[in-house]
């Protein structure tokens, strides 16, 4: 293990994403709030395209990154200005918080240098949840930030015909701060924002907003370098993770979590029962409400934004899993099942639910009600155990809402395509439209090594049906621990699934990026194609394997068909032909003129690169 | 280029797929027909699982592979026994057939050593199409072979409750030869089987059979080794490609195609217009019906099983593409569009369609009616041009059926999720339920480098809705030429999409493999998990990156959660608990006993490997 006193390096991934710039857009309300976005500039006279940006200051060349100082507390003033919080002497950190029960106290992870000793909580009798403000008609800066962030590209899309099937969602043409407030007030969206995590950039999870994705990270078995642990979060958010769940277990989890929170621009979620279990040496039977409660306070003071709580795993439901092919696959769920069986008692999470809610509202921590009985195989999908728990989660949702605490609901898992929609419909009905947050689902069990794809298929569909956030799955799912590349592939796969869902729901701005990329493809603007894609580096690398010449990036013909088979060239002839037939149709003449200009320009480029062409084989398409 | 006289090596991929055996199952009709399948043996008393096998003799250790001799002509006797064919002096091969118009006549690819000089065709007035036999009530050996092949696993699934949403498909519990005949007779399924490709193992493409996938291959720009060209086919079929399209262009395409056909156990499709275009030096305007017709004969005599013919690209439809973002993206479609514009005449493919059909029926070549006007971007999906062509393909389908020629219909392309179903519905209605064969569709345009996934999402859905065959897309789509790894990833991705579709349609046997793999996962039979997966090598490799020890392959706990969090262990306790509550419920007691045995056995194994455990981080799932 690394020397606990070794100096901490900056070693996290920084610098702009290829082909784009960080921009800060002032809220149209004129409040002075500035929202971080990413702008992709295109060649010629093409308008640049703004995209949603989860990467935080790490992609901003103007920002100075020092992970031992942490990010600037963006929300701190907003929180203090509300005058409903107090600083107090926080809970003392104990060795067991870092899983150090034995004689060996070597940490491996140094303590964060500037731990806040006096965290914030709601003043006595106060409730600092965004839902509480929303229900009192207050539009918070967090809501304003979200509105601006979600509005992205809607002006560009002003001329779009709304098109899509939203299955009952109510996506407005323009997102106003008031719309955000009303969605949060009715529980249809949440803004996870622990007052002790002021570094986070506000974001919303809800069916009428862009579909979000979560990436899971966990501490390494042997933590040699704290920067590596922080970089897992930085790396996942760089590629588009909207929230991060820290699923660490074992050693150093308190200190690792502190480093991650202080440096995270996105909300952080955890499963507190994992740490509670560590505190009792991994023996589920020895878990107590007191130990669990103490763990909630510990993590609340650090700034965790949402807690996965498996309060729906009730004693009477456990036997319902006995006949399953894969029993209980949720770790949190199985821990609670074991506790219930050992004591033959109802779950203490269920019994103490309202007390948990009391804690959540004092810090504005959102519930992620865990689906501890979700199916772990196609055979077990949509069974009695799963839905019995879901209805209990619905009951708990209403109880949390009585205290104005934000809630989302976790969902499966492994579900064949024809059973996916039923999951969404039952969840909406049982949980009063609280945001649904699903893991995939995987639509088949026969492709380990490709479960980012088997689950991406299910995720795109359930996202279309109304799921608000999709928990990613990496290629290593069911087999091993993901490395850096696996995390990137998982995040990009889920970004494309979430975007496909936004398109199908008829999100007014979603298609702007598709159209810009397709137009770049038609006009052989290779660099624009790369820069507009979710993973510009991989796109360019694949292109260069066939066509390395720099000139080829503006080549008039692509590598797949070669000049004889260039359908794009022929399309221009079609346009000229059609123009003759349709002279006078303005819309068309316009697009023709535009196309002619584009083609002329490219012919020029083409000559510049010495008419270099690559005549490739016809692998590109099926004809 | 390689010396044309160099000896041809065997250099293609051979040997069994890891963890499985080739078996030959006698048809239950007792006719003596033996159908090749792959059997995966499992540990303990688990029944072995039989899976559909497209890999041909290359995975059979008992088979001797010599690509310069080609595969044994499995169907030859069946064809001759029908007494309706004649051998005749075939067309002479000309330099232009290999794209050798210029002074340089160096081939690069040696001629196949044993070219059949006297190919077969129907005797005068005869029709040798499977559809023709079917309509006359004849059950051919090809139909019998298909029935046995498709029945796979249905006995194992006998106790299954039929479950699924087939959107009007009529999938029987058991496939009989008579059912195959009736499906072919009504045009709802095809068995591509050119009488000059007797090496192929009969397979069916139809909505009431397993969903199939196609892989595209193309000749290398510089063909240095003919074995490499053949191995592209061998490699794709090894991983599950049901048919192969040879999209080669340029040099050596006649000789390369001969090598591929003589060694292919699956049907081969081509786009004859590509070769015709080569014969006129790539100038579309100079294409003539005579040159095209001559190319059809050339390829018919070689044994091509289906032709993509873009006869639906009619002159009046071409202007409909003028306002598109991406115009015409089908290469065949754009060639015909160019010809129509240049001559200002109706397509010669449309004008001579019945003559083309005359040729097809003399060799039993199936139509793959090309969608030359398919959308090339999300913006262009489901537009007027696309559907105008589709209705013409419906008209042509009926004309082909008048001569008992088999037909399938090609489909898009790029379609957002909410517009996919309409494609299937219109195709079924317009084309009289002729099999649909789609390319993806891609559900978003923003992820170049990941288009096997963006298209796999659409493919799984349209396969569920009723598409009979899915044309694969590799990660290099739109960027470059796929290498060996890309082809494998593309094929595996499409196999899992096709399987997900079979599951959702309620195919009676599809879930057998999912259940076997899930049970192996629950019982920590790692090797069984690997062997049952679509890509055993990748699954094991990913597992070993985290847990290399050989002993770990039978470890009691998986690498993701470690012992404290093992939900499988807890599930056993749940079963014991439930058993007490439900004593007497046979089904349950049975599964309990079974599980107890399994767990006892594993505890034993576990001790054997010295209780080695790996306590990993919680990256596996979201809780």
Interface residues (C-beta under 8 A of the other chain):
Chain A: X163 X164 X165 X214 X216 X217 X218 X219 X220 X221 X245 X247 X248 X249 X250 X271 X274 X277 X282 X284 X308 X310 X318 X319 X321 X322 X323 X324 X325 X326 X327 X328 X329 X330 X331 X332 X333 X334 X335 X337 X338 X341 X370 X372 X376 X377 X378 X379 X380 X410 X414 X416 X417 X418 X439 X443 X444 X445 X446 X447 X448 X449 X450 X452 X453 X454 X456 X457 X460 X461 X464 X471 X474 X475 X476 X477 X478 X479 X480 X481 X482 X483 X492 X493 X495 X496 X497 X499 X500 X501 X503 X504 X505 X506 X511 X513 X514 X515 X517 X518 X519 X521 X522 X529 X530 X532 X533 X534 X535 X538 X539 X541 X542 X543 X544 X545 X546 X547 X558 X559 X560 X561 X562 X563 X564 X565 X566 X567 X568 X570 X571 X572 X573 X574 X575 X577 X578 X579 X581 X582 X587 X588 X591 X592 X614 X615 X616 X617 X618 X619 X620 X621 X622 X623
Chain B: X163 X164 X165 X214 X216 X217 X218 X219 X220 X221 X245 X247 X248 X249 X250 X271 X274 X277 X282 X284 X308 X310 X318 X319 X321 X322 X323 X324 X325 X326 X327 X328 X329 X330 X331 X332 X333 X334 X335 X337 X338 X341 X370 X372 X376 X377 X378 X379 X380 X410 X414 X416 X417 X418 X439 X443 X444 X445 X446 X447 X448 X449 X450 X452 X453 X454 X456 X457 X460 X461 X464 X471 X474 X475 X476 X477 X478 X479 X480 X481 X482 X483 X492 X493 X495 X496 X497 X499 X500 X501 X503 X504 X505 X506 X511 X513 X514 X515 X517 X518 X519 X521 X522 X529 X530 X532 X533 X534 X535 X538 X539 X541 X542 X543 X544 X545 X546 X547 X558 X559 X560 X561 X562 X563 X564 X565 X566 X567 X568 X570 X571 X572 X573 X574 X575 X577 X578 X579 X581 X582 X587 X588 X591 X592 X614 X615 X616 X617 X618 X619 X620 X621 X622 X623
